[in-house]
Amino acid sequence: MIEEISRVDADVVVTLAVHTSAGTLPILAYKNEEQKARFVPDLARGRGSGA
């Protein structure tokens, strides 16, 4: 998905990549289940941004 989007707009890809790698993945890897349930659904739906 990132590769295809980057063909059109690299700025969007950078935002998406940071949101995923620096925002969401650390929550999934290091936070407890309560924190995951609190933050990840909104991040996955685009209702927030990870930074």
C-alpha positions as CSV (number, residue, x, y, z in Angstrom):
1,M,0.0,0.0,0.0
2,I,2.8,2.4,0.9
3,E,4.5,1.8,-2.4
4,E,1.4,2.5,-4.4
5,I,0.6,5.7,-2.5
6,S,4.1,6.9,-2.8
7,R,3.7,6.9,-6.6
8,V,1.2,9.7,-6.2
9,D,2.2,11.6,-3.1
10,A,5.3,11.0,-1.1
11,D,4.3,13.4,1.7
12,V,1.3,11.2,2.5
13,V,3.5,8.1,2.7
14,V,5.9,9.8,5.2
15,T,3.0,10.7,7.4
16,L,1.5,7.2,7.1
17,A,4.9,5.5,7.8
18,V,5.6,7.6,10.9
19,H,2.0,7.1,12.2
20,T,2.5,3.3,11.8
21,S,6.1,2.8,12.8
22,A,6.6,5.4,15.5
23,G,3.1,5.7,16.8
24,T,1.1,2.5,16.6
25,L,3.7,-0.3,16.5
26,P,5.4,0.7,19.9
27,I,1.9,0.6,21.5
28,L,1.3,-2.9,20.1
29,A,4.8,-4.1,21.2
30,Y,5.2,-2.5,24.6
31,K,1.9,-1.5,26.2
32,N,-0.5,-3.5,28.2
33,E,-3.8,-4.8,26.9
34,E,-5.8,-1.9,28.4
35,Q,-3.6,0.7,26.7
36,K,-3.8,-1.2,23.4
37,A,-7.6,-1.3,23.6
38,R,-7.7,2.4,24.4
39,F,-5.4,3.7,21.7
40,V,-5.1,1.3,18.8
41,P,-8.7,1.2,17.5
42,D,-8.8,5.0,17.0
43,L,-5.3,5.0,15.4
44,A,-6.3,2.2,13.0
45,R,-9.5,4.1,12.0
46,G,-7.6,7.3,11.4
47,R,-9.3,9.1,14.3
48,G,-5.9,10.0,15.8
49,S,-2.3,10.2,14.8
50,G,0.7,8.5,16.2
51,A,3.9,10.4,16.5
